Every structure is written in structure tokens, then in C-alpha cells.
Amino acid sequence: MDRKVEQKPVEGIEHPDHRVEFELSPGDIQAVRFGVSPGHELAHAVRILLRPQQHPLQWGWLRRVQGRLPSESFGVLATVIGDDGYMPDFLTATPTWDLTPQAEADALRSTDLDPMRVDLGKMVLRSSGARQRALRRMQEHPARAREMVATAWQEVWDAALAPVWPQIERLLRADIAVRSRTIAASGISGMAGGLHSNVSWGESAVRVGLRRHSEIVDCRGSGLVLVPSVMSSWGCMVLTEPPAQPTLFYPARGVTAGWARDAAEIAGALGALLGPARADILLGAGEARSTSQVARDAGLAVSTASHHLTILREAGLIASERDGARMLHLRTPLGEAMVGAVL
């Protein structure tokens, strides 16, 4: 079975018994981790642009990117990705907590040519006409195709997702923070049951309903990566075949038609609640920063920044930990949830 062939929306399930089961050891929280995937978001952004009428939650974002897209580069990605079904594995790296868009782009530029040629061959079999001929040329000249696809990836990213990546990343990290807290409070079963209506936990396995495919995947040695997604907000997708890490992509919480609002609007909404200075500090607390860094970024005196940090900490919105002589400040799950709720 091809990798990612099973990546399909769960709506319109054609057979109620089709499902993928990710087997885990009983109570093995260590086997489950979360990640983010900029490449997954970009690939599904391309599919949204190919079928905009099917994705009303993304219309606000679509209005922002109209007229920005580099047509030639978008055409390259549209040819490789297509509007549904199988998606080539070489387009995305293994999702991790700290995977950045730049790291994803760098991984694509250095991806192995042999697996890439195999992936392109699968796309050739799933296409026809001019698209099939273009894919076949890529398969015959993989080094040239890799450079062409990587360049297109970067140009489309810069035009379509880079302007809204802060909003997307906040939604993803807010979702992960809430899910992680649910695991701590209710275990994997409580968390898995809330991912999507077609995801459940039973007999030490995370089960995912799919349209056409059934499989049992033993994750007891490798673990399972859970990846929230803003762009694929209609259902769940899975990645199961070695050497890929078993992965479940699911819709992130809080994705509404207004998720792509401008960062200034978001800061204004938080500012009305917390005050402008504290809102700015909270928005910047997605990465650990020292008190002096917070003060410098916010244009405040260190004593003033420390006062605001104390209030945010007492409200449970940030956590502060000592690192040698420095105190580092980072958003808590509650802080992530608040930022995500504003989005």
C-alpha cells in the first residue's frame, strides 16, 4: 500500500467498517507526541485554492491571498499535489514540535531522489493528460524537478502562508496545549475521543474511521504523532507505511471563518481584555524569553515589564522558570487557549 494513500477526508465514509487502528501500550503516554507540519498546511492550502468553493472556513484567508500567488510556481505545486487523494511524501518532513517553515523548505531541497522518483511515479499512475506528461518529465529528471518544486514551494509559501503563519501557528499550539492538558487529566482515551467524531480510543488503540482503507499499525515501538491542522479542517488523514512515522492529522480547534484576521486585529482584541502592553507580552510569549528580552521587545522599562509579567503569571497565562541567572517566560496552556480563542 502506498504511503499517504489513506490520507482522505472522513466525511462521506463509504463503508462504516473501514478504519485504521494505531496500537499503543496501555497507558503509554510517552508513545504519543504532538507536532506541527508547515508542509502539510501548504499542501492543503494548494488544494483549497484548487477547490475554493468546498472550503468556506478558508474564504477569509482566500480573500487575503487573491492576486498574490505566483502563477507559474502555483502551477508546479498544483501539478504535483493535485486536488484530492494521494499526496507525495517527499513534500513534507516528519512533523515535530519545533519544525519551522524554513527547516521544511531546506528538507525538501535535500530530499533523496530515489524515493522522490517513486512518489512521482505514483502520481503519474493517478493522473492523465497534460498533468501526467508533466509528472512523467519530473520523474525522468528528478534532480531538476526537486529544485523546481522546492523553488515553487518557497514562492507559494511566501505569498500564501507566510503572512498568516503567526495566526496558524498560534492556533496549532493552542490546540496542542489543550490536548496535552487533557492527556494529563483524562488520559489518552479522553484526549483521542475529542480529536474528531471519527477518532476514538479502544482496546489500547487510537482508531480512525476512513472511507476506503483498513489497517492495524503497531506503534508500540515507534509511537504516534498527532498533528493539528488549520488548512485541512474538514477531517482526519493518516500516514502509516514505514519508514514514515505513524501520524494522524486532525482538524485544529477554533478554526472559524475569521481565523486569518490581521495580527493587529488580534492584538487589539486581546488588548481590550488585558490592556495593550500585557496583550503584546502574551502574544510574544510563544517562545521563552527573559525579562530583559520581553522589556526590549515591548519597548518597556525592565521594571514595568516585570510588573506585567507578574500579573500575567498570577492569572495563569504565562509560566516563569529560572535558567541560571535569567528568568524565562512562556505561555501556559491557558495562555495558548486564550490566544487561540481570540483567533
Sequence and secondary structure as in RCSB ss.txt:
>XXXX:A:sequence
MDRKVEQKPVEGIEHPDHRVEFELSPGDIQAVRFGVSPGHELAHAVRILLRPQQHPLQWGWLRRVQGRLPSESFG
VLATVIGDDGYMPDFLTATPTWDLTPQAEADALRSTDLDPMRVDLGKMVLRSSGARQRALRRMQEHPARAREMVA
TAWQEVWDAALAPVWPQIERLLRADIAVRSRTIAASGISGMAGGLHSNVSWGESAVRVGLRRHSEIVDCRGSGLV
LVPSVMSSWGCMVLTEPPAQPTLFYPARGVTAGWARDAAEIAGALGALLGPARADILLGAGEARSTSQVARDAGL
AVSTASHHLTILREAGLIASERDGARMLHLRTPLGEAMVGAVL
>XXXX:A:secstr
  TTTT   STT S TT EEEEE  TT GGGEEE B HHHHHHHHHHHHHSGGG GGGHHHHHHHTTTS HHHHH
HHHHHH SSS   GGGS   BTT  HHHHHHHHHT  HHHHHHHHHHHHHT  HHHHHHHHHHHHSHHHHHHHHH
HHHHHHIIIIIGGGHHHHHHHHHHHHHHHHHHHHHHHHHHHHTTT TTEEEETTEEEEE SS  EEEE TTT EE
EEEESSSTTS EEE STTS  EEEEE TT  TTTT  HHHHHHHHHHHH HHHHHHHHGGGS EEHHHHHHHHT 
 HHHHHHHHHHHHHTTSEEEEEETTEEEEEE HHHHHHHHHH 
